[in-house]
Amino acid sequence: MFYALYFEIHHQVASAAMGFARVAPIFFFLPFLNSGVLSGAPRNAIIVLVALGVWPHELSEAPPFLSVAMIPLVLQEAAVGVMLGCLLSWPFWVMHALGCIIDNQRGATLSSSIDPANGIDTSEMANFLNMFAAVVYLQNGGLVTMVDVLNKSYQLCDPMNECTPSLPPLLTFINQVAQNALVLASPVVLVLLLSEVFLGLLSRFAPQMNAFAISLTVKSGIAVLIMLLYFSPVLPDNVLRLSFQATGLSSWFYERGATHVLE
């Protein structure tokens, strides 16, 4: 009796481990589920519960936990999880990059440029826009979207069968994040550039004025003013536009000749 129970639990642990490999990267990447919000032990327990909740098979159908057959299955699940985490984190990375660009242009990240070892790692505007994107995402059913994407991924890529996630298109993410962030930041960056030109001309006629010291205050005020005009009508809609939906997931599994573009 006890031996049968032992082997049954062994298979259930294997199912939990395979589910953890797919769900964990999503929790690691999303800003409202990562280590900054949930600590290690509670987060791992929640990941296992979510993984078992969306697991498409009986818990006893998984191969033994420490068997050789588990290795390729876990690696496949981890690759799918990384892909899903990148797709779901797409709007948050764009907003984070947008905040970094604005803070860099207004001089708020100057310490990291002068002293990279002791300077700040993430600017305040980047953290704020990242959390703002998380609020907009959750308020518009982001957790439901996340579960829908997980369910769709299990329909397209069964954990017990071989499937190939299309990982190479993820390498273009850096380019697309920078592209979208620069487009969204362009109004603020343009106004800050004009203010620098004006301060440069002013310092030409008033050499005793420290244009650099004044520019930090002036550009911060201008950036805040532009963001007040630009923030509400533009950024929430772009967060929702960039949010990945389950309907687009089928194109992210390998098909010969297929192309993958995030708009």
C-alpha positions in Angstrom: 0.0 0.0 0.0 2.7 2.4 1.0 4.8 1.5 -2.0 2.0 2.2 -4.4 1.4 5.6 -2.7 5.1 6.4 -3.0 5.2 5.7 -6.7 1.9 7.6 -7.3 3.3 10.7 -5.5 6.5 10.3 -7.6 4.5 10.7 -10.8 2.6 13.7 -9.4 5.9 15.4 -8.5 7.1 14.8 -12.1 4.0 16.5 -13.4 4.5 19.4 -11.0 8.1 19.7 -12.1 7.2 19.8 -15.8 4.5 22.3 -15.2 6.8 24.4 -13.1 9.3 24.5 -16.0 6.7 26.1 -18.2 5.0 28.5 -15.7 8.0 29.6 -13.7 9.6 31.8 -16.5 6.3 33.8 -16.7 6.4 34.5 -13.0 10.1 35.5 -13.2 9.5 37.9 -16.1 6.2 39.6 -15.2 6.8 42.7 -13.0 3.7 42.0 -10.8 4.8 38.4 -10.1 8.6 38.5 -9.9 10.8 38.4 -6.8 10.2 42.1 -6.1 6.5 41.4 -5.3 6.5 37.7 -4.3 9.3 36.2 -2.2 10.9 32.8 -3.0 8.9 30.2 -1.1 5.4 31.5 -1.5 6.0 32.3 -5.1 7.2 28.7 -5.8 4.1 27.3 -4.1 1.9 29.5 -6.2 3.7 28.5 -9.4 3.2 24.8 -8.6 -0.5 25.4 -7.9 -1.0 27.3 -11.2 1.0 24.7 -13.1 -1.1 21.9 -11.7 -4.3 23.8 -12.4 -3.6 24.1 -16.1 -1.9 20.7 -16.5 -3.7 19.0 -19.4 -3.1 15.3 -18.4 -3.7 13.1 -15.4 -1.0 13.6 -12.8 0.0 9.9 -13.0 0.8 10.1 -16.8 4.1 11.8 -16.4 7.3 9.7 -16.6 9.2 9.0 -13.3 10.7 12.1 -11.7 14.3 11.1 -11.9 14.2 9.2 -15.2 16.2 10.0 -18.3 13.0 10.6 -20.2 12.3 13.6 -18.0 15.3 15.6 -19.2 14.3 16.5 -22.7 10.7 17.1 -21.6 11.8 19.5 -18.9 14.1 21.3 -21.3 11.3 21.6 -23.9 8.9 23.0 -21.2 11.5 25.5 -20.0 12.0 26.7 -23.6 8.3 27.1 -24.1 8.1 29.0 -20.7 10.8 31.4 -21.7 9.0 32.1 -25.0 5.7 32.7 -23.2 7.4 34.9 -20.5 8.9 37.1 -23.2 5.7 37.4 -25.1 3.6 38.3 -22.0 6.3 40.7 -20.7 6.5 42.6 -24.0 4.5 45.7 -23.0 6.3 46.0 -19.6 9.7 46.0 -21.3 8.7 48.7 -23.7 7.4 50.9 -20.9 10.5 50.2 -18.9 12.7 51.2 -21.8 10.6 54.3 -22.3 11.2 55.4 -18.8 14.9 54.8 -19.1 15.1 56.9 -22.3 13.3 59.8 -20.7 15.3 59.7 -17.5 18.6 59.5 -19.5 17.7 62.5 -21.6 16.7 64.6 -18.5 19.9 63.7 -16.7 18.3 61.6 -13.9 20.6 58.6 -14.6 23.8 60.7 -14.8 25.3 58.9 -11.8 25.3 55.5 -13.6 27.1 57.1 -16.6 29.8 58.7 -14.4 30.2 55.8 -12.0 28.6 52.6 -13.4 29.7 50.6 -10.4 27.9 52.7 -7.8 25.3 54.4 -9.9 21.6 53.4 -10.1 20.6 50.3 -12.0 17.0 51.4 -12.9 15.7 54.9 -13.1 12.6 56.1 -11.2 10.6 56.8 -14.3 11.3 53.3 -15.6 10.1 51.7 -12.4 7.0 54.0 -12.4 6.0 53.3 -16.0 6.7 49.6 -15.4 4.2 49.5 -12.5 1.8 51.7 -14.4 1.8 49.2 -17.2 1.2 46.4 -14.7 -1.8 48.3 -13.3 -3.3 48.9 -16.7 -2.7 45.3 -17.7 -4.3 43.8 -14.6 -7.2 46.2 -14.6 -8.1 45.0 -18.2 -8.0 41.3 -17.3 -4.3 40.6 -17.6 -4.4 37.5 -15.3 -7.2 36.0 -17.4 -5.1 36.7 -20.5 -2.1 35.0 -18.9 -4.1 31.9 -18.1 -5.6 31.9 -21.6 -2.1 32.0 -23.1 -1.0 29.1 -20.9 -4.0 27.0 -21.8 -3.5 27.8 -25.5 0.2 26.8 -25.2 -0.8 23.4 -23.8 -3.2 22.9 -26.8 -0.5 23.8 -29.3 2.5 22.1 -27.5 1.5 19.0 -25.5 4.1 18.4 -22.7 4.1 14.7 -23.4 4.8 15.1 -27.1 7.6 16.8 -29.1 7.0 20.3 -30.2 9.4 23.1 -31.3 8.8 26.7 -30.0 10.1 29.2 -32.5 12.8 30.9 -30.3 14.9 32.7 -33.0 12.3 35.5 -33.5 12.8 36.3 -29.8 16.2 37.5 -30.7 14.6 40.5 -32.4 12.9 41.5 -29.2 15.7 44.0 -28.2 15.3 45.8 -31.6 11.5 45.9 -31.3 11.6 47.0 -27.7 13.9 49.9 -28.6 11.9 50.8 -31.6 8.6 51.1 -29.8 10.2 52.8 -26.8 11.9 55.4 -29.0 8.6 56.1 -30.9 6.7 56.6 -27.6 9.5 58.8 -26.1 10.1 60.9 -29.3 7.8 63.9 -28.2 9.6 64.2 -24.8 13.0 63.7 -26.3 12.4 66.3 -29.0 11.3 68.9 -26.5 14.3 68.2 -24.3 16.6 68.5 -27.3 15.1 71.9 -28.1 15.6 73.0 -24.5 19.2 72.0 -24.6 19.7 74.0 -27.8 18.1 77.0 -26.1 20.2 76.7 -23.0 23.3 76.4 -25.1 22.6 79.6 -27.0 21.7 81.3 -23.6 25.1 80.3 -22.1 26.8 81.7 -25.2 25.5 85.1 -24.3 25.8 84.6 -20.5 29.1 82.8 -19.9 28.9 83.2 -16.2 25.8 81.0 -16.1 26.3 77.3 -15.5 24.1 75.9 -18.3 24.7 72.3 -17.2 23.5 72.7 -13.7 20.5 74.7 -14.8 19.6 72.2 -17.6 19.0 69.4 -15.1 16.3 71.3 -13.4 14.8 72.8 -16.5 14.7 69.5 -18.4 13.1 67.7 -15.5 10.4 70.3 -15.3 9.8 70.2 -19.1 9.8 66.3 -19.1 7.1 66.2 -16.3 5.0 68.9 -18.1 5.1 67.0 -21.4 4.3 63.7 -19.7 1.3 65.3 -18.0 0.0 66.2 -21.5 1.1 62.9 -23.1 0.5 60.4 -20.4 -3.2 59.7 -20.2 -4.3 59.7 -23.9 -1.4 57.7 -25.2 0.3 55.3 -22.8 -2.7 53.2 -21.6 -3.8 52.4 -25.1 -0.3 51.4 -26.1 0.0 49.0 -23.1 -3.2 47.3 -24.3 -2.0 47.4 -27.9 1.3 45.7 -27.1 -0.3 43.1 -24.8 0.0 39.6 -26.3 -3.2 37.6 -26.8 -3.7 33.8 -26.9 -5.0 34.0 -30.5 -1.6 35.0 -31.8 0.3 32.1 -30.1 0.0 29.6 -32.9 2.4 31.5 -35.1 5.1 31.2 -32.4 5.6 27.5 -32.8 7.9 26.4 -35.6 6.5 26.2 -39.1 8.9 26.2 -42.0 8.8 29.5 -43.9 6.7 31.3 -41.2 7.5 34.8 -40.2 6.9 36.4 -36.8 6.4 40.1 -36.3 5.2 41.9 -33.2 3.4 45.1 -33.9 
